[in-house]
Amino acid sequence: MQSNFKKSKISSADPQDTAVAVLGWLANEPDMFGRFLALTGIEAGQVRGAVNDSGFLAGMLDFLMNHEPTLMAFCDATGTAPETVAAASAHFSPPGLSSGEY
């Protein structure tokens, strides 16, 4: 997967910054973005409005986290550590049963 998304390290571990970087990367990967849209059921025109929805961001980050090759392609393209994506995913995702926080 070759991307036109500029390689720029995410300097902070801010979950919002990480989510925005993921969205920018996905938007520049037509096949991957199409797959994301198909799996989530969201339409391309709805993405702009959904970007402020923490549930949307959680789903988008889960999409990345659930497929290691995609996660690593994003990390390689942006210079982001996988742990940064995992932390952002945990930030936006509600606690699961295994967390003891239900």
N, C-alpha and C positions, 0 to 999 in steps of 0.2 A: 504494500500500500504506500504509494507516494503521495505526499500532501503538499498543498500550497500554503498550508498554515505555517507561519514563521516559527522557527525554533526559538523559543524564548523561555528561559527558566522562570517558573512561577516563584517569585521571590518570597512570598509570604505563605504561611500555611493556612490562610483564611479560607474557610470552606466555600464561601461565595465566590472568591477569585478562582478557586479550583473548578467549581461548577461552570463558571463563565468560560474558562479555558476549554473545558470538555465540550461545551456547546459550540464554541468557535471551531474546534477541531472537527467535530462531527459535521458541522455545516460545510466544511471544506473537503469532506470525504463523501462524495455523492452515493456510492454504494452502501457505505456504512450508515449514512443518514437515512437513506431509504429503508434499510433494514430496521433501524431504530423506530422510524415512523410506523412501519408495518407491524412491528411487535407491540408497540404501545397503543396503536389506534388513533394517535393524535395526527392531525393534518398539519402540513407545513405552515399554513397560514395561522395556525393556533399557537405555534411555538413562541412567537414574540410576546403574546399575552401570558403564556404559561411560565415564562422565565422567572416571574416573581412568586411562583407557587412552590413552596417547599416540597410538596408531594411530587410535583413534576421533576424538580431537581433530584430528589431521592430516587425516583424511577430512572432518570437518565444516568445517574452514577451507578445504580444497580446494574443497568444495562452494560456498563463498562466492566464492573467488578465481576460479573457473571461469565465473562469470556476472556480468559487470560491473554490470548493473542491480541485481542482488541485493546485491552488495558495496556499491554506492553507497547503496542503501536502508538497509542496516545503518549505514554511516558517517554518513548524514544523521540517522538516528534517534538515534544515540548520541553524535554529536560526535567520532567516532573517525577519525583520518586513515587513508586506505587503506594508507599505508606501514606503519602499526602492524599492520594485519591481515596484510600481506605478510610482515612480520618474524616474527609469531607462526606463520604458516603454514610459513615456512622453519625455524623452531625445531623444530616438531613433525614435519616431514616428513623422511624419510631423504634423504641426498644422492642426486641423480640422476646419470646417466651424464655429463651435460654439466658437472657440478661438478668432475670430476677426483678426487673423493673416494671412488670406488667400490673 
